[in-house]
Amino acid sequence: MDHSGRLRWLQAALPENKLDLLLVTHLPNVRYLCGFTGSAGALLVSDRGATFFTDGRYIAQARAEVSSARIVIARKAPFLAAAESLTGPRSGRMGKQVLGVEGETMPAAVRDRIAALLASRFKLRSSPPLVERARMVKDVEEIGSIRRAVEMGARLFPILRKKIRPGTREVEVAGAIEYAARCAGAEGMSFSTIIASGQRSAVVHGRASEAAIPRCGFVVCDFGVILAGYCSDRTRTVHVGRPSRAARQMYEAVLEAQQAAIASVRAGVTAGEVDGAARRVLRQWKLARYFTHSTGHGLGLEIHEAPRLAAAQTQELEPGMVITIEPGVYIPGKWGVRIEDVVVVTPSGCEVLAPRDKELIVI
């Protein structure tokens, strides 16, 4: 990863955003900028360079992973060590400097401690999401990592198909794929595996429960793996037992909506337009009111990143953005269907990562 290039870009962005320094504490952003993968770290960036702070647990790891930043091992919380490093002799600049902090992710208590410590020297300001904006567009190496994670998820799906049987508990199905993912080399799951069967298939985020899979009904399977720090996300909906005509029609409606949304993706199109493409199809099927979430989201070092593909979202898609396309229909007390793929935005369209047959699977 080009950590030095990312840091240079961020340094150049500081004066443009009227910041003298930026304190980065959101760990995915820290990893993006300097490569550190541990659970305690802070990165202080100024026009003169970057300094990474961590504690004694991560001496070896920081030396092995961190690039393009000076390393400081502290005996206190990294954010506090970073702030205290700014209380030394003045650099000759007059007046208060502006220290940017990540307002969307920094706890209020942490901000208050930093503000109290630096009150006489610095003015704290919530920074725009500079790093998050940069992370929206993936480079070739990042796309390769996501592609491999998506491909692993696709290879694991047959395990779910074999495990899904009437009477089997949802948690057993989830456990089978999570164990297989670890055996295949995954660092972990992108999120708690969703296995929602029968009436629970209408629960949008129906994490696997003790419920037994019924003799007949939909089963929504939503899961992802992490490889090299990057997430995948995949949803397939299968049907146990013979599906009714109404069930098949609902599945076809969701599949048509997903295909319409994928077909609308290209550079220059807004996130809201992609969302609208899916909703128009479901409106024709008279199912739009049962589509209760956004059509998709970015993903990368985190499972949910910008952009968000939802109504009225004006963010234009750019080549290199990696997004999910996942429309769904959920009728409370009855059933639900969701179909999801990960796509990479290209100048003229998009590439669907790990495409597979999406016809309704009957078990």
C-alpha positions as CSV (number, residue, x, y, z in Angstrom):
1,M,0.0,0.0,0.0
2,D,1.2,3.5,-0.8
3,H,1.2,4.9,2.7
4,S,3.7,7.7,1.9
5,G,1.5,8.9,-1.0
6,R,-1.6,8.9,1.2
7,L,0.2,10.9,3.9
8,R,1.5,13.4,1.4
9,W,-2.0,13.9,0.0
10,L,-3.4,14.4,3.5
11,Q,-0.6,16.9,4.4
12,A,-1.5,18.9,1.3
13,A,-5.2,18.8,2.3
14,L,-4.6,20.3,5.7
15,P,-4.2,24.0,4.7
16,E,-7.0,23.7,2.2
17,N,-9.2,22.8,5.1
18,K,-7.7,25.5,7.4
19,L,-6.0,22.9,9.7
20,D,-2.5,23.0,11.1
21,L,-2.5,19.4,12.3
22,L,-4.9,16.5,12.2
23,L,-5.2,13.9,15.0
24,V,-6.3,10.6,13.4
25,T,-7.7,8.1,16.0
26,H,-10.2,6.1,14.0
27,L,-8.3,2.8,13.6
28,P,-9.3,2.0,10.0
29,N,-8.1,5.5,9.1
30,V,-4.8,4.9,11.0
31,R,-4.3,1.7,9.1
32,Y,-5.1,3.3,5.8
33,L,-2.5,6.0,6.3
34,C,0.4,4.1,7.9
35,G,-0.3,0.4,7.9
36,F,-0.8,-0.3,11.6
37,T,-3.3,-3.1,12.3
38,G,-3.4,-3.2,16.1
39,S,-6.1,-2.0,18.5
40,A,-4.4,1.0,20.1
41,G,-2.9,3.8,18.0
42,A,-3.1,7.4,17.0
43,L,-1.5,9.3,14.1
44,L,-0.6,13.0,14.4
45,V,-0.2,14.6,10.9
46,S,1.2,18.0,10.2
47,D,2.9,19.7,7.3
48,R,6.2,18.5,8.7
49,G,5.4,14.8,8.8
50,A,3.5,12.2,10.7
51,T,4.0,10.6,14.1
52,F,2.4,7.4,15.2
53,F,1.7,6.7,18.9
54,T,1.0,3.4,20.5
55,D,1.7,1.6,23.8
56,G,4.2,-1.1,24.9
57,R,2.1,-4.0,23.7
58,Y,2.7,-3.1,20.1
59,I,6.5,-2.3,20.0
60,A,7.3,-5.1,17.6
61,Q,4.1,-4.8,15.6
62,A,4.5,-1.1,15.1
63,R,8.1,-1.5,13.9
64,A,7.0,-4.2,11.5
65,E,3.9,-2.5,10.1
66,V,4.1,1.3,10.3
67,S,5.6,3.1,7.4
68,S,6.2,6.7,6.5
69,A,5.7,7.9,10.2
70,R,7.9,8.3,13.2
71,I,7.0,5.8,16.0
72,V,6.5,6.8,19.6
73,I,5.9,4.1,22.3
74,A,4.0,5.7,25.2
75,R,2.9,4.6,28.7
76,K,-0.6,6.1,28.3
77,A,-3.4,6.1,25.9
78,P,-2.1,6.9,22.4
79,F,-4.5,9.9,21.9
80,L,-3.3,11.4,25.1
81,A,0.4,10.9,24.3
82,A,-0.2,12.5,20.9
83,A,-1.9,15.5,22.5
84,E,0.8,15.8,25.2
85,S,3.5,15.9,22.5
86,L,2.0,19.2,21.4
87,T,2.6,20.8,24.8
88,G,6.4,21.2,24.4
89,P,8.2,24.4,23.4
90,R,6.5,26.5,20.7
91,S,7.7,26.2,17.2
92,G,7.8,30.0,16.8
93,R,4.2,30.3,15.4
94,M,2.2,33.0,17.1
95,G,-1.4,32.5,18.2
96,K,-3.5,29.4,18.5
97,Q,-3.0,26.7,16.0
98,V,-5.9,24.6,14.7
99,L,-5.9,20.9,15.6
100,G,-8.4,18.8,13.6
101,V,-10.0,15.8,15.2
102,E,-12.3,13.2,13.8
103,G,-15.6,14.5,15.1
104,E,-17.7,11.7,13.6
105,T,-15.8,8.9,15.4
106,M,-14.0,10.5,18.4
107,P,-15.9,10.1,21.8
108,A,-16.9,13.3,23.5
109,A,-15.0,12.4,26.6
110,V,-11.8,12.0,24.6
111,R,-12.3,15.3,22.8
112,D,-12.9,17.0,26.2
113,R,-9.6,15.7,27.6
114,I,-7.7,16.8,24.6
115,A,-9.3,20.2,24.6
116,A,-8.5,20.7,28.3
117,L,-4.9,19.8,27.8
118,L,-4.3,22.0,24.8
119,A,-6.7,24.9,25.6
120,S,-3.9,27.5,25.8
121,R,-2.2,26.5,22.6
122,F,-4.7,25.0,20.2
123,K,-8.2,25.4,18.9
124,L,-9.9,22.1,18.3
125,R,-12.0,21.7,15.2
126,S,-14.0,18.8,13.9
127,S,-12.3,17.9,10.6
128,P,-14.2,17.1,7.4
129,P,-14.1,13.3,6.7
130,L,-10.9,13.8,4.7
131,V,-9.6,10.2,5.1
132,E,-13.0,8.7,4.6
133,R,-13.4,10.6,1.3
134,A,-10.0,9.3,0.1
135,R,-10.9,5.8,1.1
136,M,-14.0,5.8,-1.1
137,V,-11.8,5.3,-4.2
138,K,-9.8,2.1,-4.0
139,D,-6.4,1.6,-5.6
140,V,-5.5,-1.5,-7.6
141,E,-4.1,-3.3,-4.5
142,E,-7.2,-2.6,-2.5
143,I,-9.5,-3.8,-5.2
144,G,-7.4,-7.0,-5.5
145,S,-7.8,-7.6,-1.7
146,I,-11.6,-7.1,-1.9
147,R,-11.8,-9.3,-5.0
148,R,-10.1,-12.2,-3.2
149,A,-12.4,-11.7,-0.2
150,V,-15.5,-11.8,-2.4
151,E,-14.3,-14.8,-4.3
152,M,-13.7,-16.6,-1.0
153,G,-17.3,-15.8,0.1
154,A,-18.6,-17.2,-3.2
155,R,-16.7,-20.4,-2.7
156,L,-18.1,-20.8,0.8
157,F,-21.7,-20.5,-0.2
158,P,-22.2,-24.2,-1.2
159,I,-21.4,-25.0,2.5
160,L,-24.5,-23.1,3.5
161,R,-26.6,-24.9,0.8
162,K,-25.6,-28.3,2.2
163,K,-26.2,-27.2,5.8
164,I,-29.6,-25.6,5.3
165,R,-32.2,-28.3,6.1
166,P,-35.5,-28.2,7.9
167,G,-35.0,-28.5,11.7
168,T,-31.4,-27.2,11.6
169,R,-30.9,-24.2,13.8
170,E,-29.8,-21.0,12.2
171,V,-26.8,-20.7,14.5
172,E,-25.5,-24.1,13.2
173,V,-25.7,-22.9,9.6
174,A,-23.8,-19.7,10.6
175,G,-21.2,-21.7,12.6
176,A,-20.5,-24.0,9.6
177,I,-19.7,-21.1,7.3
178,E,-17.7,-19.2,9.9
179,Y,-15.6,-22.3,10.7
180,A,-15.0,-23.0,7.0
181,A,-14.0,-19.3,6.4
182,R,-11.4,-19.6,9.1
183,C,-10.1,-22.9,7.7
184,A,-9.8,-21.2,4.3
185,G,-7.6,-18.5,5.7
186,A,-10.1,-15.6,6.5
187,E,-9.0,-13.3,9.3
188,G,-12.6,-13.2,10.5
189,M,-16.1,-12.4,9.4
190,S,-17.0,-8.9,8.1
191,F,-20.0,-8.9,10.5
192,S,-22.2,-11.2,12.5
193,T,-23.5,-13.8,10.0
194,I,-27.2,-13.3,9.0
195,I,-29.2,-16.5,8.7
196,A,-32.9,-15.6,8.8
197,S,-35.4,-18.2,7.9
198,G,-39.2,-18.5,7.6
199,Q,-40.9,-15.4,9.0
200,R,-37.5,-14.2,10.3
201,S,-36.4,-13.7,6.7
202,A,-38.4,-10.5,6.9
203,V,-36.0,-9.2,9.6
204,V,-33.5,-7.1,7.6
205,H,-30.6,-7.8,9.9
206,G,-31.8,-11.1,11.2
207,R,-28.6,-12.4,12.9
208,A,-28.5,-16.2,13.2
209,S,-30.6,-17.3,16.1
210,E,-31.6,-20.5,17.9
211,A,-34.7,-20.7,15.6
212,A,-35.0,-23.9,13.6
213,I,-35.3,-23.7,9.8
214,P,-38.9,-24.4,8.8
215,R,-40.0,-27.1,6.4
216,C,-41.0,-24.4,3.9
217,G,-39.9,-20.8,3.5
218,F,-37.2,-18.4,2.5
219,V,-33.8,-18.3,4.1
220,V,-31.8,-15.1,3.8
221,C,-28.0,-15.7,4.0
222,D,-25.9,-12.6,4.4
223,F,-22.2,-13.0,5.2
224,G,-18.7,-11.7,4.5
225,V,-15.1,-12.5,5.2
226,I,-12.0,-10.4,5.9
227,L,-8.8,-10.9,3.9
228,A,-5.8,-8.7,4.3
229,G,-8.0,-6.3,6.3
230,Y,-10.6,-5.9,3.5
231,C,-14.2,-7.0,3.8
232,S,-16.5,-8.8,1.5
233,D,-20.3,-8.8,1.6
234,R,-22.7,-11.3,-0.1
235,T,-26.4,-12.1,0.2
236,R,-28.2,-15.0,-1.3
237,T,-31.8,-16.1,-0.5
238,V,-32.8,-19.7,-0.9
239,H,-36.1,-21.4,-0.4
240,V,-36.7,-24.6,1.6
241,G,-39.5,-26.7,0.2
242,R,-41.5,-26.0,-2.9
243,P,-42.0,-22.2,-3.3
244,S,-45.4,-20.9,-4.1
245,R,-46.1,-18.8,-7.2
246,A,-46.2,-15.7,-5.0
247,A,-42.8,-16.5,-3.5
248,R,-41.2,-17.0,-6.9
249,Q,-42.7,-13.7,-8.1
250,M,-41.3,-11.8,-5.1
251,Y,-37.8,-13.4,-5.7
252,E,-38.0,-12.4,-9.4
253,A,-39.0,-8.9,-8.5
254,V,-35.9,-8.5,-6.2
255,L,-33.6,-10.0,-8.8
256,E,-34.9,-7.7,-11.5
257,A,-34.5,-4.7,-9.2
258,Q,-30.9,-5.7,-8.4
259,Q,-30.1,-6.2,-12.1
260,A,-31.6,-2.8,-12.9
261,A,-29.5,-1.1,-10.2
262,I,-26.3,-2.9,-11.4
263,A,-27.0,-1.8,-15.0
264,S,-27.3,1.9,-13.8
265,V,-23.9,2.0,-12.2
266,R,-21.2,4.0,-14.0
267,A,-18.9,6.9,-13.3
268,G,-20.8,10.2,-13.0
269,V,-24.1,8.7,-11.9
270,T,-25.2,9.7,-8.4
271,A,-25.7,7.2,-5.6
272,G,-29.4,8.3,-5.5
273,E,-29.9,7.4,-9.1
274,V,-28.7,3.9,-8.5
275,D,-31.1,3.6,-5.6
276,G,-33.9,4.9,-7.7
277,A,-33.2,2.3,-10.4
278,A,-34.0,-0.5,-7.9
279,R,-37.0,1.2,-6.4
280,R,-38.6,1.9,-9.8
281,V,-38.6,-1.8,-10.5
282,L,-40.1,-2.7,-7.2
283,R,-42.7,0.0,-7.6
284,Q,-43.8,-1.7,-10.8
285,W,-44.2,-4.9,-8.8
286,K,-46.1,-3.0,-6.1
287,L,-43.5,-3.9,-3.6
288,A,-41.6,-0.7,-3.1
289,R,-43.1,0.0,0.3
290,Y,-41.5,-3.2,1.6
291,F,-38.0,-2.1,0.5
292,T,-36.9,-0.5,3.8
293,H,-33.2,0.2,3.5
294,S,-30.7,1.7,1.1
295,T,-29.7,-0.1,-2.1
296,G,-26.1,-0.4,-1.1
297,H,-23.0,1.0,0.5
298,G,-19.3,1.3,0.0
299,L,-17.0,-1.3,1.7
300,G,-13.3,-1.8,2.2
301,L,-11.4,-1.7,5.5
302,E,-14.9,-1.4,7.1
303,I,-18.0,-3.2,6.1
304,H,-20.0,0.0,5.8
305,E,-18.2,2.9,4.1
306,A,-19.1,5.9,2.0
307,P,-20.8,6.3,-0.4
308,R,-24.3,5.3,0.7
309,L,-26.7,4.4,-2.1
310,A,-29.9,5.9,-1.0
311,A,-32.6,8.3,-2.1
312,A,-31.5,11.9,-2.5
313,Q,-27.8,11.0,-2.1
314,T,-25.9,13.3,-4.5
315,Q,-22.4,11.8,-4.3
316,E,-21.3,11.0,-7.8
317,L,-19.8,7.6,-8.4
318,E,-16.1,7.5,-9.5
319,P,-14.0,4.8,-11.1
320,G,-12.5,2.7,-8.4
321,M,-15.3,2.9,-5.9
322,V,-16.4,-0.5,-4.6
323,I,-20.0,-0.7,-3.6
324,T,-22.7,-3.3,-2.8
325,I,-26.0,-3.6,-4.7
326,E,-28.5,-5.2,-2.4
327,P,-32.2,-4.4,-2.8
328,G,-34.6,-6.4,-0.7
329,V,-38.3,-6.9,0.0
330,Y,-39.5,-7.7,3.6
331,I,-43.2,-8.4,4.4
332,P,-43.5,-8.6,8.2
333,G,-44.9,-11.9,9.6
334,K,-44.5,-13.5,6.2
335,W,-41.2,-13.6,4.4
336,G,-38.2,-11.6,3.0
337,V,-35.8,-11.7,0.1
338,R,-32.5,-10.0,-0.5
339,I,-29.9,-10.4,-3.2
340,E,-26.5,-8.7,-2.9
341,D,-23.3,-8.5,-4.9
342,V,-20.1,-6.3,-4.7
343,V,-19.3,-4.2,-7.8
344,V,-16.4,-2.0,-8.8
345,V,-17.3,1.2,-10.6
346,T,-15.7,1.7,-14.0
347,P,-15.8,4.7,-16.4
348,S,-18.5,3.1,-18.5
349,G,-20.2,0.8,-16.1
350,C,-19.2,-1.6,-13.4
351,E,-17.6,-5.0,-12.8
352,V,-19.5,-7.5,-10.6
353,L,-17.0,-9.3,-8.5
354,A,-17.4,-13.1,-8.4
355,P,-20.6,-13.3,-10.4
356,R,-22.6,-16.5,-9.9
357,D,-26.0,-17.8,-11.0
358,K,-28.7,-16.0,-9.0
359,E,-31.7,-18.1,-10.0
360,L,-33.8,-19.1,-7.0
361,I,-32.2,-22.1,-5.3
362,V,-34.8,-24.6,-3.9
363,I,-33.6,-26.9,-1.1
